[in-house]
Amino acid sequence: MEKLLYIESSPRKAISHLIKIAGVFLSTYKAHHPGAVLDTLNLWEETLPAVNRATAAAKYAVMNGVPHRNAQAAAWDKIKTVFNRFEAADKVLFSVPMWSFSIPYVLKHYIDIITQPELAFRYSPATGYSGLVTGKPAIVVYSSAGDYRDGNGAQALDYQKPYLENWLRFIGFTDIHAITVAPTHGKCEIVLRAIETATRQAVDLARGI
């Protein structure tokens, strides 16, 4: 049975244009994939393990090929629990607002937890880094108050899309789809046009993926 993991990183819920577009994707997807299982991970309600001394020590133990000690083993078990939920999905949907030109800190925390050696990636001196999360598509719904598209003079400030998509490629994703609703503030007709465009994209993608 196919599983779609939806990772939500906006706290604004019903008033968020981003959440509404993600909802359009989900409702359309469920209509066209009635047997699919939806797993929703709201990062504002999830208690993620801390990135602390034990977590860092556990990571370096794996990188150096040495056994975990007690505190390290406990920390690594928590990491694996979070990672295994991510890895178990056949498809992953993210909703990502732009915060300070980048991503919300809760999403960065989640990324730091699951980007682990021998789980999300592997390193070899001979071949370099290779991603281990393969064979599944990622769909990312982005939003931003401003317009950061190429050619408008503000694209150099966009650390949201380049960061997330470089990370996805690093851990092994090759099939990455983006839906952008922007700008979400400004003249009413411009915002409405952005919402309408993103809505069409969400419907079309959900039907075809």
N, C-alpha and C positions, 0 to 999 in steps of 0.2 A: 504494500500500500504506500503510495507516494506521500511524502511529508514536506510541507512548506513551513519553514521557520521565518516568522516575521519579527524583526528586531526594531523596536520603536525607541527613538531617542529624543523625542520632543515631549516636554511636560505640559503642553498647552491643550492637548486633547481636542474637545469639540470645536474650539475656536481656531484651531490650526488648519490653514489651507493644506499644509503638508499631510496631516493625518487624514484629511478628507480625500486627497488624491490617493493615498495608500489604501484607504477604504474602498475607493472605486476599483482599484486593482484587485483587492481581495474578494469583493463581492462578484466581480466578473470572473475571476479565476475559479471561485467555488462553483459558479453556475456552469462552467465549462469543464470542470474536473470534480464531479460530485463525489468521487471516492477518495479525494485527497484529504489528508489530515493537516489541520492548521495548528501550529504551535506558536503562540504569541509570547515574546519575551520583551516585556516593558522594562527598560533599563532603569527607570525611575522607581520601580517597585521591587526590583531584584536586589538581593544582598549578595554582592560579589566578594570573593576573598580579597583581602588586602594584598597589595604588592609591598612586601616588607622584607626583612632580612632573611627569614626562612624561605620565602618564595624565591628570592634571588639566589640563595644558596642551592636550592633544589634545582633551579634552572642550570646553574653552572656545573652542578654534579652530573647532570645529564650530558651537558656539552663535553665534559671531561671524561665521561664513561666510568664514573665511580658510583658506588652505592649511596643511596640516601640514608642519612641518619634519621632519628625519630622525628624531630621537628620538621625536617625537610620532607620526609615521607608523608606526613600529615598535610603539609602545604601542597605537595604535588598531587595528592588525592583530590583535594578541593579544585585544583586547576583542571585535572582530568575530567571531573564531573561537569564543569562548565564547558570544556572543549568537546566532550562527547555529545552533548546536546546539540552543539553547532555542527559537528561532523555527521550526526545522524540524519540531518536534513538532506533531502534530494534537491531542494531549491531554497534559496535564501533571499528574502526581501528585507531591505533596510529602508527606514524613513529617517532622513538626516537633515536637520536644519543647519543653516550656517550660523555659527556663534563666533564673533570676533574674527571673522574671515576664515574660520576653520570649523571644527566639529565640536559638539558638546563634550564636556569632560567625562560624562558617564559612558559615552561610546569609546572614548580614548582608553578609559579604564578597562572596558570589556576587551578591546583590541590587545591591550597589554597582557591581559590574563591568558588569552587563547593563542597568542603568537609565541609558541614555545617550541624548542628543539625536539625533534622526533615525534612531535604531534602535528604542528602546522607546517614545519619546514625542517630541512636537513642540510647540513653543511659538509662538504668534502673538499679537502685541499686540491684535489684533482679537478673537480667539476664545479666548485663553488656552491652557491645556494640553490636549492630546489624546493618548490612548494609541494606539500603533501595533500592539500585539500583540492582534489581534482574531480573532474567528471560531473560537475553540477553548475548550473547558471546562478548568477547573482543579479538581482534587480535592485537598483538604488533609486529611491525617490528623493530628490534634493529640493530644498527651498532656500530662498534668501530674500531679504528685504530689498536689496539692490539688484541690479542687473550686471552680471559679471561675464557675459558671453564674449567670445573672441571678437576683437575688432571695435569694442566700444570704449576702450581706454582704461577700463577697470579690471580687466582679466588678470593682471599681475597680482591683484590682491586676493585672488581665489585660491586659498589653501584647503578648501573643503573637498572638491572633486579630485584634484591631483593626489592629495594624501590618501583618500579612501581607495581610489582605484589602483594606485601603486601598491598599497598594502594588499588588496585583493589579488593582484597579479603575483606579488611576492609569495603568498601562501598557496598559490596554485591555480587560481581562477583564470580562465581564458575567455569564458562566455559571460560578459558583463554588459548589462543594459541599464541605461540611465533615463530617468524622466525628471525634468526640471520644471518647477513652478516658481517663476521669478519674472519681474519683481512682485513681492507681495505687499508692498507699500508704494503709494504714489497716486497718480491719476486713476480714477475708478475704471475708466475704459481700458487702460493698459493692464491693470491687475486682472480684470475680468477676462481679457484676451489671454493672459498667461494661464489662468485657471482653466479656461476652455481648451487651450492647446494641450496642457498637461493631462486633462481628463481624457481627451481623445487618445493620447499616447498610452495612458494606463489601460484603457479598454482594449486597444489594439494589441498591446503586448500581452495582457492577461489571456486574451483569446488564443494567441499563437504560440505561447511558450510552453 
